[in-house]
């Protein structure tokens, strides 16, 4: 069951809560990053935690992931903040 949040502040807190979410958004605000470069910038974050954080941010519509059509290498995935 999905709960409707009527207060914009509550929604913002829900979207930004989490140890790494703000740090990831801060890094992506200036320029797009590839996954491994972002992981190096955010050391000591693990690959598993970064992947989960990025998937959550993407599903919430806060970031977009652009995969290059020329390769299947996940290193070639560019991540950037999605401004509405």
C-alpha positions as CSV (number, residue, x, y, z in Angstrom):
1,X,0.0,0.0,0.0
2,X,1.4,3.4,-1.0
3,X,1.0,6.2,1.4
4,X,0.3,9.7,0.0
5,X,2.5,12.4,1.4
6,X,0.7,15.7,1.4
7,X,3.5,17.8,2.8
8,X,6.3,18.8,0.4
9,X,8.8,18.9,3.2
10,X,8.0,15.3,4.1
11,X,8.4,14.3,0.5
12,X,11.7,16.1,0.2
13,X,13.0,14.4,3.4
14,X,11.8,11.0,2.1
15,X,13.7,11.5,-1.2
16,X,16.9,12.7,0.4
17,X,17.1,10.4,3.4
18,X,19.9,7.9,3.4
19,X,23.6,8.1,4.1
20,X,24.8,8.5,0.5
21,X,21.9,10.1,-1.3
22,X,22.9,13.7,-0.7
23,X,26.5,13.0,-1.4
24,X,25.7,11.4,-4.7
25,X,23.4,14.2,-5.7
26,X,26.1,16.8,-4.7
27,X,28.7,15.1,-7.0
28,X,26.3,14.7,-9.9
29,X,25.0,18.3,-9.7
30,X,28.1,19.8,-11.5
31,X,28.8,17.1,-14.1
32,X,27.9,13.6,-15.2
33,X,30.0,10.8,-13.9
34,X,30.7,7.2,-14.9
35,X,30.0,4.6,-12.3
36,X,33.6,3.8,-11.4
37,X,34.6,7.4,-11.3
38,X,31.7,8.2,-9.0
39,X,32.7,5.3,-6.8
40,X,36.2,6.6,-6.5
41,X,35.0,10.1,-5.6
42,X,32.8,8.7,-2.9
43,X,35.3,6.3,-1.3
44,X,34.8,4.3,0.9
45,X,31.3,3.5,-0.6
46,X,31.0,-0.1,-1.8
47,X,29.8,-1.1,-5.3
48,X,26.8,-2.7,-3.8
49,X,25.7,0.4,-1.8
50,X,26.4,2.8,-4.7
51,X,24.4,0.6,-7.0
52,X,21.4,0.5,-4.6
53,X,21.6,4.2,-4.0
54,X,21.7,5.0,-7.7
55,X,18.8,2.7,-8.5
56,X,16.8,4.3,-5.7
57,X,17.6,7.8,-7.0
58,X,16.7,6.8,-10.5
59,X,13.4,5.2,-9.5
60,X,12.5,8.4,-7.6
61,X,13.2,10.4,-10.7
62,X,16.2,12.4,-9.2
63,X,18.9,11.1,-11.6
64,X,19.0,9.8,-15.1
65,X,21.3,7.1,-16.4
66,X,22.4,7.2,-20.0
67,X,24.0,4.1,-21.4
68,X,26.1,4.4,-24.5
69,X,24.6,2.3,-27.4
70,X,28.1,1.5,-28.7
71,X,29.0,-0.7,-25.7
72,X,27.5,-2.9,-23.1
73,X,30.2,-2.0,-20.6
74,X,28.6,-0.6,-17.4
75,X,31.7,1.7,-17.0
76,X,30.3,3.6,-20.0
77,X,27.1,4.5,-18.2
78,X,26.8,8.2,-17.6
79,X,24.9,9.5,-14.6
80,X,23.6,13.0,-14.1
81,X,21.1,14.9,-12.0
82,X,17.6,15.1,-13.6
83,X,16.2,18.5,-13.3
84,X,12.4,18.8,-13.5
